[in-house]
């Protein structure tokens, strides 16, 4: 799924209404996807369709840990509202959802990016650059990927590039 960031259905692409600047719209993509993820999970789509898989593109992945933690907390507090959910939201996200690396959330230090990847799960990430668009993450995404391949992450970065895409489409 791609965030609805062009207002093509007549609705503003951000929660704050129609953006005045492209940077505001671009910033809102992650929030749009977080809302879509919450809606799909809390409405019970993965529970009802257990073989269905989702790939969210062009929303990055830095927001995922906090969104999932929040859904789990609310699930525990308001469980009576969602009796159709048999498991915590994080379990559905872990089983049914993948996310692309573009736009890459790039902290100044690679170790912070590694920590974020560990929290999301390297097996939940698919490489993307948005090439050839001008606001793409390429070549920085490729350079950062090469940096992450140093040390203990060498074996973990391969699935981001190849194996998980086969798993998702069952090739």
DOMIZA-358830 format. One record per atom (N, C-alpha, C, O): residue number from 1; chain; atom name; z, y, x. Coordinates in Angstrom, 1 decimal. Atoms other than C-alpha are relative to their C-alpha. Layout:
<sites>
NUM:A:CA:Z:Y:X;
...
</sites>
This chain:
<sites>
1:A:N:0.0:-1.2:0.8;
1:A:CA:0.0:0.0:0.0;
1:A:C:0.0:1.2:0.9;
1:A:O:0.7:1.3:1.9;
2:A:N:0.1:-1.3:-0.7;
2:A:CA:-0.8:3.5:1.2;
2:A:C:0.7:1.0:-0.9;
2:A:O:0.6:1.0:-2.1;
3:A:N:-0.7:-1.0:0.8;
3:A:CA:1.4:6.4:0.1;
3:A:C:-1.0:0.8:-0.7;
3:A:O:-2.1:1.1:-0.2;
4:A:N:0.9:-0.8:0.8;
4:A:CA:-0.2:8.4:-2.6;
4:A:C:0.2:1.4:0.5;
4:A:O:0.9:2.2:-0.1;
5:A:N:-0.3:-1.3:-0.6;
5:A:CA:-0.5:11.5:-0.4;
5:A:C:-1.1:1.0:-0.3;
5:A:O:-1.2:2.0:0.4;
6:A:N:1.1:-0.9:0.3;
6:A:CA:-3.6:13.1:-1.9;
6:A:C:0.1:0.6:-1.4;
6:A:O:-0.8:1.4:-1.8;
7:A:N:-0.2:-0.5:1.3;
7:A:CA:-2.4:13.8:-5.4;
7:A:C:-1.2:-0.3:-0.9;
7:A:O:-1.5:0.4:-1.9;
8:A:N:1.3:0.4:0.7;
8:A:CA:-5.6:12.0:-6.7;
8:A:C:0.3:-0.4:-1.4;
8:A:O:-0.7:-0.4:-2.2;
9:A:N:-0.3:0.4:1.4;
9:A:CA:-3.9:11.0:-9.9;
9:A:C:0.6:1.2:-0.8;
9:A:O:1.0:1.1:-2.0;
10:A:N:-0.5:-1.2:0.7;
10:A:CA:-2.9:14.6:-10.8;
10:A:C:1.4:0.3:0.2;
10:A:O:1.9:1.3:-0.4;
11:A:N:-1.5:-0.3:-0.2;
11:A:CA:0.7:14.3:-9.7;
11:A:C:0.2:0.4:1.5;
11:A:O:-0.6:0.1:2.4;
12:A:N:-0.3:-0.4:-1.3;
12:A:CA:2.2:16.0:-6.7;
12:A:C:0.3:-1.2:0.9;
12:A:O:1.0:-2.1:0.5;
13:A:N:-0.3:1.1:-0.9;
13:A:CA:2.3:13.7:-3.6;
13:A:C:1.4:0.1:0.6;
13:A:O:1.7:-0.8:1.4;
14:A:N:-1.3:0.0:-0.6;
14:A:CA:5.8:14.8:-2.7;
14:A:C:1.0:0.2:-1.1;
14:A:O:0.7:0.6:-2.3;
15:A:N:-1.1:-0.2:1.0;
15:A:CA:9.2:14.8:-4.5;
15:A:C:0.3:1.4:-0.2;
15:A:O:1.0:1.8:-1.2;
16:A:N:-0.3:-1.4:0.2;
16:A:CA:9.4:18.5:-4.0;
16:A:C:-1.2:0.8:-0.6;
16:A:O:-1.1:2.0:-0.6;
17:A:N:1.1:-0.7:0.7;
17:A:CA:6.2:19.3:-5.9;
17:A:C:-1.2:0.1:1.0;
17:A:O:-1.3:-0.6:2.0;
18:A:N:1.2:-0.2:-0.8;
18:A:CA:2.8:20.4:-4.5;
18:A:C:0.3:0.6:1.3;
18:A:O:0.9:1.7:1.3;
19:A:N:-0.3:-0.6:-1.3;
19:A:CA:3.1:21.0:-0.7;
19:A:C:-0.9:1.2:0.3;
19:A:O:-2.0:1.3:-0.2;
20:A:N:0.8:-1.2:-0.4;
20:A:CA:2.0:24.4:0.7;
20:A:C:-0.7:-0.3:1.3;
20:A:O:-1.7:0.4:1.5;
21:A:N:0.6:0.3:-1.3;
21:A:CA:1.1:22.9:4.1;
21:A:C:-0.2:-1.5:0.2;
21:A:O:0.6:-2.3:-0.4;
22:A:N:0.2:1.4:-0.3;
22:A:CA:-0.3:19.7:5.4;
22:A:C:1.2:-0.7:0.6;
22:A:O:1.5:-1.8:0.3;
23:A:N:-1.1:0.6:-0.7;
23:A:CA:2.7:19.1:7.6;
23:A:C:1.1:-0.4:-1.0;
23:A:O:1.7:-1.4:-0.8;
24:A:N:-1.0:0.4:1.0;
24:A:CA:4.9:19.0:4.5;
24:A:C:-0.5:-1.3:-0.7;
24:A:O:0.3:-2.2:-1.0;
25:A:N:0.5:1.3:0.6;
25:A:CA:2.6:16.4:2.9;
25:A:C:0.1:-1.1:0.9;
25:A:O:0.5:-2.2:0.5;
26:A:N:0.0:1.1:-1.0;
26:A:CA:2.4:14.4:6.1;
26:A:C:1.5:-0.5:0.1;
26:A:O:1.7:-1.7:0.2;
27:A:N:-1.4:0.3:-0.2;
27:A:CA:6.2:14.5:6.4;
27:A:C:0.5:-0.9:-1.2;
27:A:O:1.3:-1.7:-1.1;
28:A:N:-0.5:0.7:1.2;
28:A:CA:6.6:13.2:2.8;
28:A:C:-0.4:-1.4:-0.2;
28:A:O:0.1:-2.1:-1.0;
29:A:N:0.5:1.3:0.1;
29:A:CA:4.7:10.0:3.3;
29:A:C:1.1:-1.1:0.1;
29:A:O:1.1:-2.0:-0.8;
30:A:N:-1.0:1.0:-0.1;
30:A:CA:7.7:8.1:4.4;
30:A:C:0.9:0.0:-1.2;
30:A:O:1.4:-1.1:-1.6;
31:A:N:-0.8:-0.1:1.1;
31:A:CA:9.7:9.3:1.5;
31:A:C:-0.7:-0.6:-1.3;
31:A:O:0.0:-1.2:-2.1;
32:A:N:0.7:0.6:1.1;
32:A:CA:7.0:8.3:-0.9;
32:A:C:0.0:-1.5:0.1;
32:A:O:0.2:-2.2:-0.9;
33:A:N:-0.1:1.5:-0.1;
33:A:CA:6.9:4.8:0.5;
33:A:C:1.4:-0.5:-0.2;
33:A:O:1.5:-1.6:-0.8;
34:A:N:-1.4:0.5:0.3;
34:A:CA:10.7:4.5:0.4;
34:A:C:0.2:-0.1:-1.5;
34:A:O:0.9:-1.0:-1.9;
35:A:N:-0.1:0.0:1.5;
35:A:CA:10.5:5.4:-3.3;
35:A:C:-0.7:-1.2:-0.6;
35:A:O:-0.3:-1.9:-1.5;
36:A:N:0.8:1.1:0.4;
36:A:CA:7.8:2.8:-3.8;
36:A:C:0.6:-1.3:0.3;
36:A:O:0.7:-2.2:-0.6;
37:A:N:-0.7:1.2:-0.4;
37:A:CA:9.7:0.2:-1.9;
37:A:C:1.2:-0.3:-0.9;
37:A:O:1.4:-1.4:-1.4;
38:A:N:-1.2:0.2:0.8;
38:A:CA:12.9:0.8:-3.9;
38:A:C:-0.4:-0.4:-1.4;
38:A:O:0.2:-1.2:-2.0;
39:A:N:0.4:0.3:1.4;
39:A:CA:11.0:0.7:-7.2;
39:A:C:-0.5:-1.5:-0.1;
39:A:O:-0.1:-2.2:-1.0;
40:A:N:0.5:1.4:0.0;
40:A:CA:9.2:-2.6:-6.4;
40:A:C:1.2:-1.0:0.1;
40:A:O:1.2:-2.0:-0.7;
41:A:N:-1.1:0.9:-0.2;
41:A:CA:12.4:-4.3:-5.2;
41:A:C:1.0:0.0:-1.2;
41:A:O:1.3:-1.0:-1.7;
42:A:N:-1.0:-0.1:1.0;
42:A:CA:14.8:-3.0:-7.8;
42:A:C:-0.5:-0.4:-1.4;
42:A:O:0.2:-0.9:-2.2;
43:A:N:0.6:0.5:1.2;
43:A:CA:12.4:-3.6:-10.6;
43:A:C:-0.2:-1.5:-0.1;
43:A:O:-0.5:-2.1:-1.1;
44:A:N:0.1:1.5:0.0;
44:A:CA:12.3:-7.2:-9.5;
44:A:C:-1.3:-0.6:0.3;
44:A:O:-1.5:-1.8:0.0;
45:A:N:1.3:0.5:-0.2;
45:A:CA:8.7:-7.6:-8.5;
45:A:C:0.0:-1.2:0.9;
45:A:O:-0.6:-2.2:0.6;
46:A:N:0.0:1.2:-0.9;
46:A:CA:9.4:-10.0:-5.5;
46:A:C:0.8:-1.1:-0.7;
46:A:O:0.4:-2.3:-0.4;
47:A:N:-0.7:1.1:0.7;
47:A:CA:11.8:-12.0:-7.7;
47:A:C:-0.9:-0.7:-1.0;
47:A:O:-0.9:-1.9:-1.1;
48:A:N:0.8:0.5:1.0;
48:A:CA:9.3:-12.4:-10.4;
48:A:C:-1.3:-0.6:0.6;
48:A:O:-1.8:-1.6:0.0;
49:A:N:1.2:0.5:-0.7;
49:A:CA:6.3:-13.0:-8.0;
49:A:C:0.4:-0.4:1.4;
49:A:O:0.1:0.3:2.3;
50:A:N:-0.6:0.3:-1.3;
50:A:CA:7.9:-14.9:-5.1;
50:A:C:-1.1:-0.2:1.1;
50:A:O:-0.7:-0.2:2.3;
51:A:N:1.1:0.2:-1.0;
51:A:CA:4.5:-15.5:-3.3;
51:A:C:-0.7:1.3:0.4;
51:A:O:-1.5:1.4:1.3;
52:A:N:0.6:-1.3:-0.2;
52:A:CA:3.5:-11.8:-3.4;
52:A:C:0.5:0.6:1.3;
52:A:O:1.7:0.6:1.5;
53:A:N:-0.3:-0.7:-1.2;
53:A:CA:3.4:-9.9:-0.1;
53:A:C:-0.5:1.4:0.0;
53:A:O:-1.6:1.6:-0.6;
54:A:N:0.4:-1.4:0.0;
54:A:CA:3.2:-6.2:0.6;
54:A:C:-0.1:0.5:1.4;
54:A:O:0.7:0.1:2.3;
55:A:N:0.1:-0.7:-1.3;
55:A:CA:2.0:-4.2:3.6;
55:A:C:-0.1:1.5:-0.4;
55:A:O:-1.0:2.0:-1.1;
56:A:N:0.0:-1.4:0.1;
56:A:CA:2.9:-0.5:3.6;
56:A:C:-0.6:0.6:1.2;
56:A:O:-0.2:0.4:2.3;
57:A:N:0.7:-0.6:-1.1;
57:A:CA:0.6:1.6:5.7;
57:A:C:0.2:1.5:0.0;
57:A:O:0.4:2.1:-1.1;
58:A:N:0.0:-1.5:-0.2;
58:A:CA:0.7:5.2:7.0;
58:A:C:1.3:0.6:-0.4;
58:A:O:1.4:1.8:-0.9;
59:A:N:-1.3:-0.5:0.3;
59:A:CA:4.4:5.6:6.4;
59:A:C:1.1:-0.1:1.1;
59:A:O:2.2:0.3:0.9;
60:A:N:-1.0:0.2:-1.1;
60:A:CA:6.0:4.7:9.7;
60:A:C:1.0:-1.0:-0.4;
60:A:O:0.8:-1.7:-1.4;
61:A:N:-1.1:1.0:0.2;
61:A:CA:9.1:2.6:9.9;
61:A:C:1.4:0.4:0.3;
61:A:O:2.3:-0.3:0.2;
62:A:N:-1.3:-0.5:-0.3;
62:A:CA:11.9:4.8:11.0;
62:A:C:1.0:0.1:-1.1;
62:A:O:2.2:0.1:-0.9;
63:A:N:-0.8:-0.2:1.2;
63:A:CA:13.2:5.2:7.5;
63:A:C:0.5:-1.3:-0.6;
63:A:O:1.4:-1.3:-1.4;
64:A:N:-0.3:1.3:0.6;
64:A:CA:13.5:1.5:6.7;
64:A:C:1.4:-0.4:0.0;
64:A:O:2.0:-0.8:-1.0;
65:A:N:-1.4:0.4:0.0;
65:A:CA:17.0:0.7:7.9;
65:A:C:0.9:0.7:-0.9;
65:A:O:1.6:0.1:-1.7;
66:A:N:-0.9:-0.8:0.9;
66:A:CA:18.7:3.5:6.0;
66:A:C:-0.4:-0.3:-1.5;
66:A:O:0.5:-0.3:-2.3;
67:A:N:0.4:0.2:1.4;
67:A:CA:16.6:2.9:2.8;
67:A:C:0.5:-1.4:-0.4;
67:A:O:1.0:-1.5:-1.6;
68:A:N:-0.5:1.3:0.3;
68:A:CA:17.5:-0.8:2.9;
68:A:C:1.5:-0.1:-0.1;
68:A:O:2.0:-0.7:-1.0;
69:A:N:-1.5:-0.1:0.1;
69:A:CA:21.2:-0.2:3.6;
69:A:C:0.4:0.6:-1.3;
69:A:O:1.3:0.1:-1.9;
70:A:N:-0.4:-0.7:1.3;
70:A:CA:21.3:2.2:0.7;
70:A:C:-0.2:-0.9:-1.2;
70:A:O:0.6:-0.9:-2.1;
71:A:N:0.3:0.9:1.2;
71:A:CA:19.6:-0.2:-1.7;
71:A:C:1.1:-1.1:-0.1;
71:A:O:1.5:-1.5:-1.2;
72:A:N:-1.0:1.1:0.0;
72:A:CA:22.1:-3.0:-0.6;
72:A:C:1.3:0.6:-0.6;
72:A:O:2.0:-0.1:-1.4;
73:A:N:-1.3:-0.6:0.5;
73:A:CA:25.1:-0.6:-1.2;
73:A:C:-0.1:0.2:-1.5;
73:A:O:0.9:-0.1:-2.2;
74:A:N:0.1:-0.3:1.4;
74:A:CA:23.8:0.4:-4.6;
74:A:C:-0.1:-1.3:-0.8;
74:A:O:0.4:-1.4:-1.9;
75:A:N:0.1:1.3:0.7;
75:A:CA:23.0:-3.2:-5.5;
75:A:C:1.5:-0.5:-0.2;
75:A:O:1.8:-1.0:-1.3;
76:A:N:-1.4:0.5:0.2;
76:A:CA:26.7:-4.1:-4.9;
76:A:C:0.7:0.8:-1.0;
76:A:O:1.5:0.2:-1.8;
77:A:N:-0.7:-0.9:1.0;
77:A:CA:28.0:-1.1:-6.9;
77:A:C:-0.5:-0.1:-1.4;
77:A:O:0.3:-0.1:-2.3;
78:A:N:0.6:-0.1:1.3;
78:A:CA:25.6:-1.3:-9.8;
78:A:C:-0.7:-1.3:-0.4;
78:A:O:-1.7:-1.4:-1.1;
79:A:N:0.6:1.3:0.2;
79:A:CA:24.9:-5.0:-9.9;
79:A:C:-0.3:-0.4:-1.4;
79:A:O:-1.2:-1.1:-1.8;
80:A:N:0.2:0.3:1.4;
80:A:CA:25.3:-5.2:-13.6;
80:A:C:-1.2:0.6:-0.6;
80:A:O:-1.7:0.1:-1.6;
81:A:N:1.2:-0.6:0.5;
81:A:CA:22.3:-3.0:-14.1;
81:A:C:-1.3:-0.8:0.4;
81:A:O:-2.3:-0.6:-0.2;
82:A:N:1.2:0.7:-0.5;
82:A:CA:20.0:-5.4:-12.3;
82:A:C:0.3:-1.5:0.1;
82:A:O:0.2:-2.1:1.1;
83:A:N:-0.3:1.4:0.0;
83:A:CA:20.9:-8.9:-13.4;
83:A:C:-1.2:-0.9:0.4;
83:A:O:-1.1:-2.0:0.8;
84:A:N:1.2:0.7:-0.4;
84:A:CA:17.3:-9.9:-12.7;
84:A:C:-0.2:-0.2:1.5;
84:A:O:-0.9:-1.1:2.0;
85:A:N:0.0:0.2:-1.5;
85:A:CA:17.9:-9.6:-8.9;
85:A:C:1.0:-1.1:0.3;
85:A:O:2.2:-0.9:0.1;
86:A:N:-0.9:1.1:-0.3;
86:A:CA:19.3:-12.8:-7.6;
86:A:C:0.6:0.1:1.5;
86:A:O:1.5:-0.6:1.8;
87:A:N:-0.4:-0.2:-1.4;
87:A:CA:19.7:-11.6:-4.0;
87:A:C:0.1:1.5:0.3;
87:A:O:-0.4:2.3:-0.5;
88:A:N:-0.1:-1.4:-0.4;
88:A:CA:20.4:-8.4:-2.1;
88:A:C:-1.4:0.6:0.3;
88:A:O:-2.3:-0.2:0.7;
89:A:N:1.4:-0.6:-0.3;
89:A:CA:17.4:-6.0:-1.8;
89:A:C:-0.5:-0.2:1.4;
89:A:O:-1.7:-0.4:1.6;
90:A:N:0.4:0.2:-1.4;
90:A:CA:17.4:-6.4:2.0;
90:A:C:-0.7:-1.3:0.2;
90:A:O:-1.6:-1.5:1.0;
91:A:N:0.6:1.4:-0.1;
91:A:CA:16.6:-10.1:1.5;
91:A:C:-1.4:0.0:-0.5;
91:A:O:-2.3:-0.6:0.1;
92:A:N:1.3:-0.1:0.5;
92:A:CA:13.6:-9.3:-0.6;
92:A:C:-0.9:0.8:1.0;
92:A:O:-2.1:0.4:1.2;
93:A:N:0.8:-0.7:-1.0;
93:A:CA:12.4:-6.7:1.9;
93:A:C:-0.4:-0.8:1.2;
93:A:O:-1.5:-0.8:1.7;
94:A:N:0.2:0.9:-1.2;
94:A:CA:12.8:-9.1:4.8;
94:A:C:-1.0:-1.1:-0.3;
94:A:O:-1.7:-1.5:0.6;
95:A:N:0.9:1.2:0.3;
95:A:CA:10.8:-11.8:3.0;
95:A:C:-1.4:0.5:-0.5;
95:A:O:-2.4:-0.3:-0.3;
96:A:N:1.3:-0.4:0.7;
96:A:CA:8.0:-9.8:1.2;
96:A:C:-0.7:1.2:0.5;
96:A:O:-1.8:1.4:0.1;
97:A:N:0.6:-1.3:-0.4;
97:A:CA:7.3:-6.6:3.0;
97:A:C:-0.2:0.1:1.5;
97:A:O:0.6:-0.3:2.3;
98:A:N:0.3:-0.4:-1.3;
98:A:CA:5.6:-5.5:6.2;
98:A:C:-0.4:1.4:0.1;
98:A:O:-0.7:2.0:-1.0;
99:A:N:0.2:-1.5:-0.1;
99:A:CA:5.1:-2.0:7.6;
99:A:C:-0.8:0.2:1.3;
99:A:O:-0.7:-0.6:2.3;
100:A:N:0.8:-0.3:-1.2;
100:A:CA:2.6:-0.5:10.0;
100:A:C:0.7:1.1:0.9;
100:A:O:1.6:1.8:0.5;
101:A:N:-0.6:-0.9:-1.0;
101:A:CA:3.5:1.5:13.1;
101:A:C:-0.4:1.4:0.0;
101:A:O:0.1:2.2:0.8;
102:A:N:0.5:-1.4:0.0;
102:A:CA:1.6:4.6:12.2;
102:A:C:0.4:0.7:-1.2;
102:A:O:0.3:0.1:-2.3;
103:A:N:-0.3:-0.8:-1.2;
103:A:CA:2.8:7.3:12.2;
103:A:C:1.2:-0.5:0.8;
103:A:O:2.3:-0.8:0.1;
104:A:N:-1.1:0.5:-0.7;
104:A:CA:5.0:6.1:15.0;
104:A:C:1.1:1.0:0.1;
104:A:O:0.9:2.1:0.4;
105:A:N:-1.2:-0.9:-0.1;
105:A:CA:8.5:7.5:15.0;
105:A:C:0.5:-0.2:1.4;
105:A:O:1.0:-1.2:1.9;
106:A:N:-0.2:0.1:-1.4;
106:A:CA:9.0:8.3:18.6;
106:A:C:1.2:0.8:0.5;
106:A:O:1.1:2.0:0.8;
107:A:N:-1.1:-0.7:-0.7;
107:A:CA:12.4:9.2:19.9;
107:A:C:-0.3:0.2:1.5;
107:A:O:-1.2:-0.4:2.0;
108:A:N:0.3:-0.3:-1.4;
108:A:CA:12.6:10.6:23.4;
108:A:C:0.2:-1.2:0.9;
108:A:O:-0.5:-1.3:1.9;
109:A:N:-0.3:1.2:-0.9;
109:A:CA:14.0:7.4:24.9;
109:A:C:-0.5:-1.3:-0.7;
109:A:O:-0.3:-1.5:-1.8;
110:A:N:0.6:1.2:0.4;
110:A:CA:12.2:4.1:24.6;
110:A:C:1.1:-1.0:-0.6;
110:A:O:0.9:-1.8:-1.5;
111:A:N:-1.1:0.9:0.5;
111:A:CA:15.6:2.3:24.1;
111:A:C:0.4:0.3:-1.4;
111:A:O:0.8:-0.6:-2.1;
112:A:N:-0.3:-0.3:1.4;
112:A:CA:16.1:4.1:20.8;
112:A:C:-1.1:-0.5:-0.9;
112:A:O:-0.8:-1.0:-2.0;
113:A:N:1.1:0.6:0.8;
113:A:CA:12.7:3.0:19.6;
113:A:C:0.2:-1.6:0.0;
113:A:O:0.0:-2.2:-1.1;
114:A:N:-0.3:1.5:0.0;
114:A:CA:13.6:-0.6:20.7;
114:A:C:1.1:-0.3:-1.0;
114:A:O:1.0:-1.3:-1.7;
115:A:N:-1.1:0.3:0.9;
115:A:CA:16.8:-0.4:18.7;
115:A:C:-0.5:0.1:-1.4;
115:A:O:-0.1:-0.7:-2.3;
116:A:N:0.6:-0.1:1.4;
116:A:CA:14.9:0.8:15.6;
116:A:C:-0.8:-1.2:-0.3;
116:A:O:-0.7:-1.8:-1.4;
117:A:N:0.9:1.2:0.2;
117:A:CA:12.4:-2.1:16.0;
117:A:C:0.9:-1.2:-0.3;
117:A:O:0.6:-2.0:-1.1;
118:A:N:-0.9:1.1:0.2;
118:A:CA:15.3:-4.5:16.3;
118:A:C:0.6:0.0:-1.5;
118:A:O:0.7:-1.0:-2.1;
119:A:N:-0.6:-0.1:1.4;
119:A:CA:16.8:-3.2:13.0;
119:A:C:-1.0:-0.3:-1.1;
119:A:O:-0.6:-0.9:-2.1;
120:A:N:1.1:0.3:1.0;
120:A:CA:13.5:-3.4:11.1;
120:A:C:-0.4:-1.4:0.1;
120:A:O:-0.6:-2.1:-0.9;
121:A:N:0.5:1.3:-0.2;
121:A:CA:12.5:-6.6:12.7;
121:A:C:-1.5:0.0:0.6;
121:A:O:-2.4:0.5:-0.1;
122:A:N:1.4:0.0:-0.6;
122:A:CA:9.5:-7.0:15.1;
122:A:C:-1.0:-0.8:-0.8;
122:A:O:-2.2:-0.5:-0.8;
123:A:N:0.9:0.8:0.8;
123:A:CA:8.1:-9.6:12.8;
123:A:C:-0.4:0.7:-1.3;
123:A:O:-1.2:0.1:-2.1;
124:A:N:0.3:-0.8:1.2;
124:A:CA:7.9:-7.0:10.0;
124:A:C:-1.0:1.1:0.3;
124:A:O:-1.4:1.8:-0.6;
125:A:N:0.8:-1.1:-0.4;
125:A:CA:5.7:-4.6:12.0;
125:A:C:-1.4:-0.4:0.3;
125:A:O:-1.6:-1.5:1.0;
126:A:N:1.4:0.3:-0.4;
126:A:CA:1.9:-4.5:12.3;
126:A:C:-0.5:1.3:0.7;
126:A:O:-0.2:2.4:0.2;
127:A:N:0.5:-1.2:-0.7;
127:A:CA:0.2:-2.2:14.8;
127:A:C:-1.0:0.7:-0.8;
127:A:O:-1.9:0.1:-1.4;
128:A:N:1.1:-0.9:0.6;
128:A:CA:-1.8:0.7:13.5;
128:A:C:0.0:1.3:0.8;
128:A:O:1.1:1.7:1.3;
129:A:N:0.1:-1.3:-0.7;
129:A:CA:-3.0:4.0:15.0;
129:A:C:-0.6:1.1:-0.8;
129:A:O:-0.4:2.3:-0.5;
130:A:N:0.7:-0.9:0.9;
130:A:CA:-4.9:5.7:12.2;
130:A:C:-1.2:0.6:0.7;
130:A:O:-1.7:1.7:0.2;
131:A:N:1.2:-0.5:-0.7;
131:A:CA:-7.8:6.2:14.6;
131:A:C:-1.2:-0.1:-1.0;
131:A:O:-1.2:-1.1:-1.7;
132:A:N:0.3:-1.1:-0.9;
132:A:CA:-10.1:8.1:14.4;
132:A:C:0.5:1.4:-0.6;
132:A:O:0.1:2.4:-0.1;
133:A:N:-0.5:-1.3:0.6;
133:A:CA:-8.2:10.7:12.3;
133:A:C:0.7:0.9:1.1;
133:A:O:1.3:0.3:2.0;
134:A:N:-0.6:-0.9:-1.0;
134:A:CA:-7.0:13.8:14.2;
134:A:C:1.5:-0.1:0.1;
134:A:O:2.0:0.2:1.2;
135:A:N:-1.5:0.0:0.0;
135:A:CA:-3.3:13.3:13.3;
135:A:C:0.5:-1.4:0.4;
135:A:O:1.7:-1.7:0.2;
136:A:N:-0.3:1.4:-0.4;
136:A:CA:-3.4:9.7:14.6;
136:A:C:1.1:-0.1:1.0;
136:A:O:1.4:0.9:1.7;
137:A:N:-1.0:0.3:-1.0;
137:A:CA:-0.7:8.1:16.7;
137:A:C:-0.7:-0.4:1.4;
137:A:O:0.0:-0.4:2.4;
138:A:N:0.7:0.5:-1.2;
138:A:CA:-3.3:6.8:19.2;
138:A:C:-0.4:1.2:0.9;
138:A:O:-0.8:2.2:0.3;
139:A:N:-0.3:1.1:-0.9;
139:A:CA:-3.3:7.0:22.3;
139:A:C:1.5:-0.2:0.2;
139:A:O:1.9:-1.1:0.9;
140:A:N:-1.5:0.0:-0.3;
140:A:CA:0.5:7.7:22.3;
140:A:C:0.6:-1.4:-0.5;
140:A:O:1.4:-2.0:0.2;
141:A:N:-0.5:1.3:0.5;
141:A:CA:1.1:4.5:20.2;
141:A:C:-0.3:-1.1:0.9;
141:A:O:0.6:-2.0:1.2;
142:A:N:0.4:1.0:-1.0;
142:A:CA:-0.7:2.4:22.7;
142:A:C:0.8:0.1:1.2;
142:A:O:1.3:-0.9:1.8;
143:A:N:-0.8:-0.2:-1.2;
143:A:CA:1.1:4.0:25.6;
143:A:C:1.4:-0.4:-0.2;
143:A:O:2.0:-1.1:0.6;
144:A:N:-1.4:0.4:0.3;
144:A:CA:4.5:3.5:23.9;
144:A:C:0.1:-1.5:-0.1;
144:A:O:1.1:-2.1:0.3;
145:A:N:0.1:1.5:0.1;
145:A:CA:3.5:-0.1:23.1;
145:A:C:0.1:-0.6:1.4;
145:A:O:0.7:-1.6:1.6;
146:A:N:0.0:0.6:-1.4;
146:A:CA:2.8:-0.7:26.8;
146:A:C:1.4:0.2:0.6;
146:A:O:1.9:-0.7:1.3;
147:A:N:-1.3:-0.2:-0.6;
147:A:CA:6.2:0.8:27.7;
147:A:C:1.0:-1.0:-0.6;
147:A:O:1.9:-1.5:0.1;
148:A:N:-0.9:0.9:0.6;
148:A:CA:7.9:-1.4:25.2;
148:A:C:-0.2:-1.5:0.5;
148:A:O:0.7:-2.3:0.3;
149:A:N:0.3:1.4:-0.5;
149:A:CA:6.3:-4.5:26.7;
149:A:C:0.7:-0.3:1.3;
149:A:O:0.6:-1.4:1.8;
150:A:N:-0.8:0.2:-1.2;
150:A:CA:8.4:-4.0:29.8;
150:A:C:1.3:-0.7:-0.3;
150:A:O:1.9:-0.4:-1.4;
151:A:N:-1.3:0.6:0.2;
151:A:CA:11.5:-6.1:30.2;
151:A:C:0.0:-1.1:-1.0;
151:A:O:-1.0:-1.9:-1.2;
152:A:N:-0.1:1.2:0.9;
152:A:CA:12.7:-8.5:27.5;
152:A:C:-0.8:0.1:-1.3;
152:A:O:-0.8:-0.8:-2.1;
153:A:N:0.8:-0.2:1.3;
153:A:CA:10.3:-7.1:24.8;
153:A:C:-1.4:-0.6:0.2;
153:A:O:-2.2:-0.5:-0.8;
154:A:N:1.4:0.5:-0.2;
154:A:CA:7.1:-8.7:26.3;
154:A:C:-0.3:-1.0:-1.1;
154:A:O:-1.4:-0.9:-1.7;
155:A:N:0.3:1.1:0.9;
155:A:CA:7.3:-11.8:24.1;
155:A:C:0.0:0.5:-1.5;
155:A:O:-0.6:0.0:-2.3;
156:A:N:-0.1:-0.5:1.4;
156:A:CA:8.2:-9.7:21.0;
156:A:C:-1.1:0.9:-0.4;
156:A:O:-1.3:1.0:-1.6;
157:A:N:1.0:-0.9:0.5;
157:A:CA:5.4:-7.3:21.0;
157:A:C:-1.3:-0.6:-0.4;
157:A:O:-2.1:0.0:-1.1;
158:A:N:1.2:0.6:0.3;
158:A:CA:2.6:-9.8:20.7;
158:A:C:-0.1:-0.2:-1.5;
158:A:O:-1.2:0.0:-2.1;
159:A:N:0.1:0.2:1.4;
159:A:CA:3.4:-10.6:17.0;
159:A:C:-0.4:1.3:-0.7;
159:A:O:-1.1:1.3:-1.7;
160:A:N:0.3:-1.3:0.6;
160:A:CA:3.1:-6.8:16.2;
160:A:C:-1.5:0.2:0.0;
160:A:O:-2.1:0.8:-0.9;
161:A:N:1.4:-0.2:-0.1;
161:A:CA:-0.5:-7.0:17.3;
161:A:C:-0.8:-1.0:-0.7;
161:A:O:-1.9:-0.7:-1.2;
162:A:N:0.9:1.1:0.5;
162:A:CA:-1.8:-10.4:16.1;
162:A:C:0.6:-0.9:-1.0;
162:A:O:0.2:-0.9:-2.2;
163:A:N:-0.5:1.2:0.8;
163:A:CA:0.3:-13.2:14.6;
163:A:C:0.4:0.3:-1.4;
163:A:O:0.1:-0.4:-2.3;
164:A:N:-0.5:-0.2:1.3;
164:A:CA:1.9:-11.5:11.7;
164:A:C:-1.1:0.3:-1.0;
164:A:O:-1.0:0.0:-2.2;
165:A:N:1.1:-0.2:1.0;
165:A:CA:-1.4:-10.4:10.2;
165:A:C:-0.6:-1.3:-0.5;
165:A:O:-1.1:-1.4:-1.6;
166:A:N:0.4:1.4:0.4;
166:A:CA:-2.4:-14.1:10.1;
166:A:C:0.9:-0.5:-1.0;
166:A:O:0.5:-1.2:-2.0;
167:A:N:-1.0:0.6:0.9;
167:A:CA:0.8:-15.0:8.4;
167:A:C:-0.1:0.7:-1.4;
167:A:O:0.0:0.0:-2.4;
168:A:N:0.1:-0.7:1.3;
168:A:CA:0.4:-12.3:5.7;
168:A:C:-1.2:-0.4:-0.8;
168:A:O:-1.0:-0.6:-2.0;
169:A:N:1.2:0.4:0.8;
169:A:CA:-3.1:-13.3:4.7;
169:A:C:-0.3:-1.5:0.1;
169:A:O:-1.3:-1.9:-0.5;
170:A:N:0.1:1.5:0.0;
170:A:CA:-2.5:-17.0:5.4;
170:A:C:-1.3:-0.5:0.6;
170:A:O:-2.0:-1.3:-0.1;
171:A:N:1.2:0.4:-0.7;
171:A:CA:-5.4:-17.4:7.8;
171:A:C:0.2:-1.3:0.7;
171:A:O:-0.7:-1.9:1.3;
</sites>
